C-alpha cells in the first residue's frame, strides 16, 4: 500500500510509521490513538551477543530498514556495516551471520525464545495514514477520511 501511495496510484493508504520513516513518504495523519497502547510495537537493535558490544567498534547489522539504521548509527556515533535482507531476521543472528539486526519487536516472545537481547529501541511503530505526494489534500478531505476510518475501524 505504501509504495502505491508514494507513486500516486492510490490516493490514501494506511501503512506503518516504519515504512514512512524508511521511504520518506509524507505523513498525512497518525493513527496512534486507534492502536491499543499496551501493544505498540517498537523498532530496535537486537543482538545475541553482549548488548554493549553493539555500541563499540564496527558492527554488522542486517535490516529491512537501511535508511533508519544508517540514521540511527549516525545520530549515535556508531559504526554499522549494514546489509539489507527480508524475512525473519532473527535467523541471521541465530546462524551468526551478523552481530545485530534492526527489526520490529511486538511481544518479545521471539527474542526471549531465542536468547536474544534488545540493545536499544529506535522508535515506536504504529499505523499512519499516508497520501500521494501529488494529491493536494484539503484539511476537510483528511478529516472526512479519518471519520470514515473511525466508523469502519
C-alpha positions in Angstrom: 0.0 0.0 0.0 2.7 2.5 0.9 4.6 2.1 -2.4 1.4 2.6 -4.5 0.6 5.7 -2.5 4.1 7.0 -3.0 3.9 6.8 -6.8 0.4 8.2 -6.9 -1.7 5.2 -8.0 -3.6 5.2 -4.7 -4.9 8.5 -3.1 -4.8 7.4 0.5 -3.3 4.4 2.3 -2.5 3.0 5.7 0.9 1.7 6.4 3.3 1.6 9.3 5.4 4.5 10.6 8.5 2.4 9.9 7.7 2.4 6.2 7.1 6.2 6.2 10.4 6.9 8.0 12.3 4.5 5.7 10.8 5.8 2.4 10.5 9.5 3.3 6.8 9.5 2.2 5.0 12.5 3.7 2.7 11.5 6.7 -0.9 12.7 6.4 -2.1 11.6 9.8 -1.1 9.4 12.8 -3.4 6.7 13.7 -1.7 6.1 17.0 -4.9 6.9 19.1 -6.6 3.9 17.4 -3.9 1.5 18.4 -4.0 -0.3 21.8 -1.2 1.4 23.7 -0.1 -1.7 25.5 0.7 -3.4 22.2 2.6 -0.7 20.2 5.5 -2.5 18.5 8.9 -0.9 18.6 11.8 -0.9 16.2 15.0 -1.9 18.0 18.6 -3.0 17.6 18.7 -6.7 18.7 21.7 -9.0 19.3 22.6 -12.4 20.7 25.9 -11.0 21.9 26.7 -8.7 24.8 24.5 -5.7 24.2 27.4 -3.3 25.0 29.4 -4.8 22.2 26.9 -3.4 19.7 27.7 0.1 20.8 31.5 -0.2 20.3 33.5 -0.8 17.1 32.2 -1.9 13.7 29.0 -3.9 14.0 27.5 -5.9 11.1 23.7 -5.2 11.1 21.1 -6.8 8.9 17.8 -4.9 8.4 14.8 -4.3 6.2 15.2 -0.6 7.1 18.7 0.5 5.9 17.9 4.2 5.9 16.6 4.1 9.5 19.6 2.1 10.6 22.1 4.5 9.0 20.4 7.5 10.5 20.4 5.8 14.0 24.1 4.9 13.7 25.0 8.5 12.6 23.0 10.1 15.4 24.6 7.8 18.0 28.2 7.8 16.6 28.0 4.1 15.9 29.8 2.3 13.1 27.3 -0.1 11.4 28.1 -2.3 8.3 24.5 -2.5 7.1 23.1 -5.3 4.8 19.5 -5.3 3.7 17.6 -8.6 3.9 13.9 -9.5 4.1 12.1 -12.1 6.2 12.7 -13.4 9.7 15.8 -11.5 10.5 16.3 -13.3 13.8 17.6 -16.3 11.9 20.7 -14.3 10.8 21.5 -13.8 14.5 21.0 -17.4 15.3 23.2 -18.5 12.4 25.8 -15.8 13.4 25.7 -14.1 10.0 25.7 -10.7 11.7 26.3 -9.0 15.1 22.9 -7.4 15.3 19.6 -6.8 13.5 17.4 -3.8 13.2 13.8 -5.1 13.3 10.3 -4.6 14.7 9.5 -6.1 18.1 6.0 -6.5 19.3 5.7 -9.0 22.1 9.3 -10.0 22.7 8.5 -13.7 22.5 10.9 -14.4 19.7 13.6 -12.5 21.5 13.1 -14.5 24.7 12.7 -17.9 22.9 16.0 -17.4 21.1 18.0 -15.8 24.0 18.3 -12.5 22.1 18.7 -9.1 23.7 17.3 -5.6 22.8 20.3 -3.3 22.6 18.4 -0.1 22.2 14.9 0.8 21.0 14.9 3.1 18.0 11.2 4.2 17.6 7.6 3.1 18.3 5.8 1.8 15.2 2.1 2.3 14.6 -0.3 2.7 11.8 -0.3 6.0 9.8 -2.4 7.4 7.0 -0.3 8.5 4.0 -1.4 10.3 0.9 0.0 10.6 -2.6 2.5 13.5 -2.8 0.8 14.7 -5.9 -2.5 14.9 -4.1 -3.2 18.3 -2.6 -5.1 17.2 0.5 -7.5 19.8 1.9 -8.0 19.7 5.7 -11.7 18.8 5.1 -10.8 15.8 2.9 -8.3 14.5 5.6 -10.9 15.0 8.3 -13.5 13.1 6.3 -11.1 10.2 5.6 -10.3 9.9 9.3 -14.0 9.9 10.1 -14.6 7.1 7.6 -11.8 5.1 9.1 -13.1 5.6 12.7 -16.6 4.4 11.6 -15.2 1.3 9.9 -12.2 0.6 12.1 
